[in-house]
Amino acid sequence: MLTAGAEPATRAAAGSDQVELVASREGFRPKTLNARKGETLRLVLRTADVEHCFALDALRIEKRILPGRTTSVDLTPDRVGSFPFHCCLEPGNEALRGRLVVSE
Protein backbone atom coordinates (compact mmCIF):
# COMPACT_ATOMS: atom_id res chain seq x y z
CA MET A 1 0.00 0.00 0.00
CA LEU A 2 1.18 3.49 -0.84
CA THR A 3 0.87 6.55 1.30
CA ALA A 4 2.02 9.96 0.26
CA GLY A 5 2.52 12.25 3.20
CA ALA A 6 -0.88 13.39 4.45
CA GLU A 7 -2.42 13.25 0.98
CA PRO A 8 -4.61 10.28 0.05
CA ALA A 9 -3.40 7.82 -2.57
CA THR A 10 -5.70 6.38 -5.19
CA ARG A 11 -5.70 2.90 -6.67
CA ALA A 12 -4.66 2.86 -10.31
CA ALA A 13 -4.98 -0.73 -11.51
CA ALA A 14 -4.91 -4.10 -9.83
CA GLY A 15 -1.52 -4.56 -8.19
CA SER A 16 -0.39 -0.96 -8.53
CA ASP A 17 -0.83 2.34 -6.71
CA GLN A 18 -1.00 5.85 -8.10
CA VAL A 19 -0.12 9.19 -6.57
CA GLU A 20 0.02 12.70 -7.98
CA LEU A 21 3.30 14.52 -7.38
CA VAL A 22 3.21 18.29 -7.97
CA ALA A 23 6.36 20.34 -8.47
CA SER A 24 6.50 24.10 -7.99
CA ARG A 25 9.06 26.71 -6.99
CA GLU A 26 7.94 26.07 -3.40
CA GLY A 27 8.87 22.38 -3.65
CA PHE A 28 7.36 18.96 -4.25
CA ARG A 29 3.94 18.02 -2.87
CA PRO A 30 4.05 15.54 -1.23
CA LYS A 31 7.70 15.58 -0.14
CA THR A 32 7.68 11.95 0.99
CA LEU A 33 6.42 8.97 -0.99
CA ASN A 34 5.97 5.61 0.73
CA ALA A 35 5.95 2.38 -1.26
CA ARG A 36 6.48 -1.34 -0.79
CA LYS A 37 9.28 -3.38 -2.27
CA GLY A 38 8.14 -5.23 -5.40
CA GLU A 39 4.90 -3.26 -5.81
CA THR A 40 4.43 -0.97 -8.80
CA LEU A 41 3.97 2.71 -8.07
CA ARG A 42 2.64 5.05 -10.76
CA LEU A 43 3.62 8.67 -10.29
CA VAL A 44 1.53 11.24 -12.10
CA LEU A 45 3.81 14.27 -12.34
CA ARG A 46 2.62 17.82 -12.93
CA THR A 47 3.87 21.34 -12.32
CA ALA A 48 2.01 24.17 -10.63
CA ASP A 49 4.09 26.87 -12.36
CA VAL A 50 7.10 26.44 -14.71
CA GLU A 51 9.00 23.49 -16.20
CA HIS A 52 10.58 21.19 -13.63
CA CYS A 53 12.20 17.78 -13.58
CA PHE A 54 11.76 14.67 -11.41
CA ALA A 55 14.99 12.75 -10.86
CA LEU A 56 15.31 9.62 -8.73
CA ASP A 57 18.94 8.63 -9.23
CA ALA A 58 18.79 5.35 -7.27
CA LEU A 59 16.23 3.98 -9.76
CA ARG A 60 17.72 5.76 -12.80
CA ILE A 61 14.62 7.85 -13.45
CA GLU A 62 14.59 11.36 -14.88
CA LYS A 63 11.43 12.94 -16.33
CA ARG A 64 10.65 16.48 -17.48
CA ILE A 65 7.48 18.03 -16.09
CA LEU A 66 5.96 20.56 -18.49
CA PRO A 67 3.28 23.17 -17.70
CA GLY A 68 -0.20 22.13 -18.80
CA ARG A 69 0.72 18.46 -19.19
CA THR A 70 0.94 15.43 -16.94
CA THR A 71 3.74 12.91 -17.16
CA SER A 72 3.38 9.40 -15.77
CA VAL A 73 6.18 7.13 -14.66
CA ASP A 74 5.86 3.60 -13.29
CA LEU A 75 8.45 2.30 -10.87
CA THR A 76 8.79 -0.95 -8.98
CA PRO A 77 11.33 -0.65 -6.15
CA ASP A 78 13.49 -3.77 -5.85
CA ARG A 79 15.04 -2.93 -2.49
CA VAL A 80 14.10 -1.47 0.86
CA GLY A 81 15.49 1.91 1.83
CA SER A 82 15.15 5.66 1.67
CA PHE A 83 15.95 7.24 -1.71
CA PRO A 84 16.14 10.99 -2.40
CA PHE A 85 14.54 12.61 -5.43
CA HIS A 86 15.06 16.14 -6.75
CA CYS A 87 14.49 18.61 -9.58
CA CYS A 88 17.47 18.37 -11.91
CA LEU A 89 16.70 21.82 -13.38
CA GLU A 90 17.18 23.57 -10.02
CA PRO A 91 19.87 21.55 -8.22
CA GLY A 92 20.52 24.24 -5.60
CA ASN A 93 16.86 24.60 -4.57
CA GLU A 94 16.55 22.62 -1.32
CA ALA A 95 12.74 22.91 -1.46
CA LEU A 96 12.76 20.82 -4.63
CA ARG A 97 13.94 17.70 -2.85
CA GLY A 98 11.97 14.78 -1.51
CA ARG A 99 12.29 11.16 -0.50
CA LEU A 100 10.94 7.77 -1.60
CA VAL A 101 10.72 5.43 1.40
CA VAL A 102 10.44 1.74 0.47
CA SER A 103 9.44 -0.87 3.05
CA GLU A 104 9.00 -4.67 2.92
C-alpha positions, 0 to 999 in steps of 0.5 A: 500500500502506498501513502504519500505524506498526508495526501490520500493515494488512489488505486490505479490498476490491480496490483499498482498504486498511483499518486500525484506529485506536484512540483512548484518553486515552493517544492514537491507536494508531497515531499515523501512517498511511501511504497512497498518493495516489489509493488508498482507505483505510478507517479503522475507528475505535474507542475504548478508553475514552470518546467521542472524535472523529477529525478530519482537517481537510485532507480535511474529515473529522470522525467521532465514536467511541463506546464499544462501536461501530466507525465506518468512514470511507473516504478517498482522498487526492488530494495528497501530503503530511503531514496532521495529525489530532486528537480534536476533543473534547479539543483541548488533549490533545497525545497525541490527535494523529496524522498521515496521510502520503500518498506517490505 
